Amino acid sequence: MKGAASLFRSTVGKKAIMAVTGLLLFGFVFVHMAGNLKVYQGAEKLNAYGEFLREVGAPILPHGQLLWIARLVLLGAVGLHLWAATTLTLQSWAARPERYATKRAVQATYASRTMRWGGVIVALFVLYHLADLTLGWTNSSFQPGKPYENLVASFSNPLVAGLYIAANLVLGLHLFHGLWSLFQSLGWNHPKFNPWRRGFATAFAGIVTLGNVSFPVSVLMGWVS
Ligand code: HEM
């Protein structure tokens, strides 16, 4: 037990936590993007999919319960991911209190810098996104249970659509670096394996980003209305 607690607090342990929770969160964004592709099948299909998510698990579990369990697991993963990222960042700042004299960023520091500000932007985006499409606080024509109509209403505003596009491009970079370094953190690192790692990270981050960016673009272009 004591061993588990000190692994949890060690740098290696925190990196493993980032990797495992990152993989879970990646699974969520992938499935979320794939589910949202139903927007191209029309309002009825997307809205029925939203209702299915609330119903799934019934009658074994009460209506909406499995969705709440999934939300709690997701929230736990986000919390642990943020905690490990913050403590690792503070640890690395404490180890190097002075800035480098020259700003010649080596590859590793470039990647970790984009991970830090990228992570903050993605976290702020998720808060805005929940206020927009789940709670309807920032969308005056929000209708509960009608994700298709809500999505079209939100993305009809070019400012909101632009924000989603920009945030999803940042998320794409975060996913790319995250997927790439995940293997390193879990110890699956071998020069022979690296081209495969790069291909995997590029393909999966690319698919999620293309899918997500396509939604606001399709509304702006009038393809989805
Ligand atoms: C353009 C891209 C996206 C679109 C069109 C979209 C659409 C939606 C919609 C319509 C809902 C409400 C579903 C409902 O209430 O039935 C939702 C919920 C949600 N979205 Fe997204 N989303 C996008 C990107 C993202 C990204 C990138 C993330 C995370 C990084 C994310 C995280 C969430 C979360 C956590 C919820 C709440 C799920 C729940 O608790 O029910 N979304 N999204």
Residues whose N, C-alpha, C, O or C-beta is under 5 A from the ligand:
A	BS01	HEM	N36 G50 R71 L133 T134 P147 Y164 N212 F215
